Amino acid sequence: PRLASARYGKDNVRVYKVHRDQRTGIQTVTEMTVTCLLEGEIETSYTQADNSVVVATDSMKNTIYIKAKEHPVNPPELFASILGQHFIDTYAHINTAHIKIVVHRWTRMVLDGQPHPHSFFRDGQETRNVEAVVDRKAGITVKSAIVGLTVLKSTGSAFHSFVRDEYTTLGETWDRILSTDVDCAWTWETFGSLKAVEQATPKFDAAWGKARAITMKTFAEEESPSVQNTMYKMCEQILDVVPETALVSYSLPNKHYFEIDLSWHKGLKNTGKDAEVYAPQSGPNGLIKCEVART
Ligand SMILES: O=c1[nH]c(=O)c2nn[nH]c2[nH]1
């Protein structure tokens, strides 16, 4: 047998960092969960119990905290690239660093119309994710994402004219509930160096804001004929407004809400245009995926 692939590191490294503006007294917080996996000439640590090539995962955890102290942690695309580049620069036998950052939401409280200087709330389980692969030869590839943004529309979604055969029971509908947990990702054109990522810094927050706005606006305003068509339109718009992206993808569960026929009870009308009470389904769910490339 041969070692076909290997990467190792530290997962679930929770990091919190506060910025204190001395002049205004306004404090800003960032909370993230970091994963760091390294690849390189590390085969002998697996095959020969040679630990001389092993940068301990504990040391990686220490490094994440030190770099978070020494460098900005925002935008996450920049911090992930800085962190990955550190491992390539520091250990000659490490050739690829895989850094994943999940940024959790701390939204500033607004009290009596005023943003509070140091109080925040978790408005949803949505996260902003970044995966950076820093490779000694190939450069820095960065994938940004919105994950876990749960949305629902109570109408404005249809699904009909699909294959009808001896396996089909699903009725056609011109008016249905549509709900999903958005997982939207955009891959940046590869950066040739950390300097190139640093120069692109202003683009990362802007792209996240645009992708999130396009997702919500298209979801809300499109008379959706299917999840497939609506997500494709989202991809087209993101590629259009973020020219440095090479690929945009969505992975959308179709979280079904079933009509409940109550006519057995005194002829109660609760289906079709009379439907008001529905049964939200935990599963099974549709799962619709696509990747749209610029070229
Ligand atoms: O939008 C939808 N796409 C599908 O492929 C599908 N299949 N069942 N319901 C569906 N809704």
Ligand as a Chemical Component Dictionary entry (heavy atoms), coordinates in Angstrom:
data_LIG
# 
_chem_comp.id                   LIG 
_chem_comp.type                 NON-POLYMER 
_chem_comp.pdbx_formal_charge   0 
_chem_comp.three_letter_code    LIG 
# 
loop_
_chem_comp_atom.comp_id 
_chem_comp_atom.atom_id 
_chem_comp_atom.alt_atom_id 
_chem_comp_atom.type_symbol 
_chem_comp_atom.charge 
_chem_comp_atom.model_Cartn_x 
_chem_comp_atom.model_Cartn_y 
_chem_comp_atom.model_Cartn_z 
_chem_comp_atom.pdbx_ordinal 
LIG O1 O1 O 0 -37.922 23.650 -7.284 1  
LIG C1 C1 C 0 -38.041 22.419 -7.308 2  
LIG N1 N1 N 0 -37.176 21.686 -8.025 3  
LIG C2 C2 C 0 -37.231 20.325 -8.117 4  
LIG O2 O2 O 0 -36.421 19.713 -8.793 5  
LIG C3 C3 C 0 -38.288 19.680 -7.382 6  
LIG N2 N2 N 0 -38.656 18.381 -7.232 7  
LIG N3 N3 N 0 -39.723 18.355 -6.431 8  
LIG N4 N4 N 0 -40.040 19.625 -6.058 9  
LIG C4 C4 C 0 -39.151 20.460 -6.639 10 
LIG N5 N5 N 0 -39.034 21.819 -6.589 11 
# 
loop_
_chem_comp_bond.comp_id 
_chem_comp_bond.atom_id_1 
_chem_comp_bond.atom_id_2 
_chem_comp_bond.value_order 
_chem_comp_bond.pdbx_ordinal 
LIG O1 C1 DOUB 1  
LIG C1 N1 SING 2  
LIG C1 N5 SING 3  
LIG N1 C2 SING 4  
LIG C2 O2 DOUB 5  
LIG C2 C3 SING 6  
LIG C3 N2 SING 7  
LIG C3 C4 DOUB 8  
LIG N2 N3 DOUB 9  
LIG N3 N4 SING 10 
LIG N4 C4 SING 11 
LIG C4 N5 SING 12 
# 
